[in-house]
Amino acid sequence: MIVTAVIVAAVGAPALATDLRSPPPVLSWLAVAYSGALSLALNYCLFTWSVRHIGPTKASVFLNLTPIVATTLAWLVLGESWNPVQWLGALFALAGLYMIRP
């Protein structure tokens, strides 16, 4: 992880130096805060809660719903469309969840 961070910093430094002539807009900082605080932190809290209540095996299987929820939200909020590969992946993920039900 550290090696990747060093490589990304080395490659991105020239672009970052030229792009930061003016500070980023407030909306950009709000987007970063939302991404970090709400989506990531809430996700980890809910996952930890689910591990306590249904066990680590079943909780980890439900992580397969993440791309389905993300694609559905992109469809609802952004007007994105589902392609056949995404439908197939969603079908496999839901079939796997169905097979582990109690």
Secondary structure, DSSP 8 states (H G I E B T S, - for coil): -HHHHHHHHHHHHHHHHHHTTS---HHHHHHHHIIIIIIIIHHHHHHHHHHHHH-HHHHHHGGGGHHHHHHHHIIIII-----HHHHHHHHHHHHHHHHT--
